[in-house]
Amino acid sequence: MSSLNDYIKFTLDTEDQNIIFSDYSNENINSKIYKIYLAELIQPTCPYCRSTNLKHNGHYVSNIHFITADASKLVTIRLRKQRVLGNDCLKRSMAQSNLINKGCYISNTSKRKILSALTEDRSMTSNC
């Protein structure tokens, strides 16, 4: 399983150690073929008290739109974020990653690629 996880991380160029990829498939959504990657975002410590004494309280599933090197292929990461309760501080939290911002469904990588494409200098007579 670890080699598949490493392969998908290499393919998507992600380096977050808390994201564990388990599988991928192709799905037809609205007559478009999407490559769906299944992943879980784990939370090793409480963000409030930094304790590892956690009680897992389910998952929140979010579908993240992702752009790869070939932008013509539609990629979605179906990310299961762990919800936890810190046993020491009794505060609830959800796992977070630098892959996406909190409450957002567009990856930061996609945002950076779009921003760089919009900031390119082009002349008014350019055909590209």
C-alpha positions, 0 to 999 in steps of 0.5 A, a space after each residue: 500500500 505504501 508504494 501506491 501512496 508514494 506513486 500517487 504523491 509523486 504523480 500529483 506532486 504533493 508532499 504532505 505526510 498526513 495525507 494517505 492515498 489508498 486508491 484511484 479510479 475513473 468516473 463519469 460525472 456529467 458526461 466528463 471523465 474524472 480521475 478520482 483519487 481516494 485519500 485520508 487526511 489524518 491528524 496526529 496531534 491536537 492543534 490546541 494542546 499538542 496532545 496525541 491523546 485523541 478520540 476519533 470522531 468520524 470523517 468529513 469527506 470533501 471533493 477537491 478539484 486539482 490541476 496536474 501537469 496536463 490540465 486537460 485531464 480532470 482530477 478530483 481528490 476525494 479527501 476524508 478528513 479526520 474529526 477528533 476530540 482532544 481528551 486533554 483539552 476537550 476541544 473538537 477539531 478537523 484535520 487540516 492540510 497545506 494542500 487546501 485552505 479551510 472550507 475550500 474545495 479548490 487546491 492551492 496548487 490549482 490556485 497558483 497555476 491559475 494565478 500564474 497563467 493570468 499574470 502572463 504578459 500577452 500582447 493584444 495581437 497574440 493568437 495564443 
